[in-house]
Amino acid sequence: MTEDVWPDKPSPEQIRREWSATASALPVGTRITGHVFSRRPFGVFIRIDDAPNAVGLADIGSMPPGASLPALGAQISGEVVWHADHNYQVRIRLSEWLDHG
């Protein structure tokens, strides 16, 4: 089951239309905060504070051994590590994971 705790989530069209501005506002290395709005087997999706049309993804490929995915609705912090232009996602490495490494 997928739960969504981002009731005012922007539409895919809004995310696509704002992608250039999102990537410019959140360059690689930018520290972010946000909330987990969806948990999937491959990682968590993040609503990034101060970037209303940005979707962050922290995937399990960047998780160190022994780390676990944050809970749905959890407040997180991390760093932008990549822009996935093909699906308009900001890839995030979570600070909680850095603490494990």
C-alpha positions as CSV (number, residue, x, y, z in Angstrom):
1,M,0.0,0.0,0.0
2,T,1.2,3.5,-0.8
3,E,0.3,6.3,1.6
4,D,0.5,9.9,0.5
5,V,0.8,12.6,3.3
6,W,1.3,15.5,0.9
7,P,-2.4,16.5,0.3
8,D,-1.5,19.6,-1.8
9,K,1.1,17.8,-3.9
10,P,1.7,19.6,-7.2
11,S,0.6,17.9,-10.4
12,P,3.2,16.2,-12.6
13,E,2.7,19.1,-15.1
14,Q,3.5,21.7,-12.4
15,I,6.6,19.7,-11.4
16,R,7.7,19.5,-15.0
17,R,7.0,23.1,-15.7
18,E,9.0,24.3,-12.7
19,W,11.9,21.8,-13.2
20,S,14.4,24.4,-14.5
21,A,13.7,26.7,-11.6
22,T,13.9,23.8,-9.1
23,A,17.2,22.6,-10.4
24,S,18.6,26.2,-10.3
25,A,17.3,26.8,-6.7
26,L,18.6,23.5,-5.4
27,P,22.1,22.9,-6.9
28,V,24.2,19.9,-6.0
29,G,25.6,20.4,-2.4
30,T,22.6,22.4,-1.2
31,R,21.4,21.4,2.3
32,I,17.7,20.8,2.5
33,T,15.0,20.0,5.0
34,G,11.6,18.4,4.3
35,H,9.1,15.7,5.2
36,V,8.7,12.1,3.9
37,F,5.5,11.9,2.0
38,S,5.8,8.4,0.5
39,R,7.8,5.3,1.3
40,R,8.6,2.7,-1.4
41,P,10.7,-0.4,-1.5
42,F,13.4,1.6,-3.3
43,G,13.5,4.7,-1.0
44,V,11.5,7.6,0.2
45,F,10.0,10.6,-1.5
46,I,10.5,14.0,0.2
47,R,8.5,17.3,0.1
48,I,11.3,19.8,0.2
49,D,10.7,22.8,2.5
50,D,10.9,26.1,0.6
51,A,10.6,24.4,-2.8
52,P,6.8,23.8,-3.2
53,N,7.1,22.1,-6.7
54,A,10.2,20.0,-6.0
55,V,10.1,16.3,-5.3
56,G,13.1,14.8,-3.6
57,L,14.1,11.1,-3.6
58,A,16.4,9.4,-1.1
59,D,16.9,5.9,-2.6
60,I,18.2,2.8,-0.9
61,G,21.3,2.8,-3.0
62,S,22.7,5.7,-0.8
63,M,21.8,3.9,2.5
64,P,24.7,2.6,4.5
65,P,24.5,-0.9,6.0
66,G,22.3,-0.9,9.1
67,A,20.4,2.3,8.2
68,S,16.6,2.2,7.8
69,L,14.2,4.3,5.8
70,P,12.6,7.2,7.8
71,A,9.0,7.0,8.7
72,L,6.1,8.4,6.7
73,G,5.7,12.1,7.7
74,A,9.2,12.2,9.3
75,Q,11.1,15.5,9.2
76,I,14.4,14.9,7.5
77,S,17.5,16.9,6.4
78,G,20.1,16.1,3.8
79,E,22.1,17.2,0.8
80,V,21.3,17.4,-2.9
81,V,23.5,15.0,-4.7
82,W,22.0,14.8,-8.2
83,H,19.2,16.1,-10.5
84,A,17.3,13.4,-12.3
85,D,16.2,15.4,-15.3
86,H,14.3,12.4,-16.9
87,N,11.7,12.3,-14.1
88,Y,12.2,15.7,-12.5
89,Q,13.5,14.5,-9.1
90,V,16.1,16.0,-6.8
91,R,18.2,13.1,-5.4
92,I,19.0,13.5,-1.7
93,R,21.5,11.9,0.6
94,L,19.9,12.0,4.1
95,S,21.9,13.4,7.1
96,E,20.6,10.5,9.1
97,W,22.4,8.1,6.7
98,L,25.6,10.1,6.9
99,D,25.6,9.7,10.7
100,H,25.7,5.9,10.1
101,G,28.7,6.0,7.7
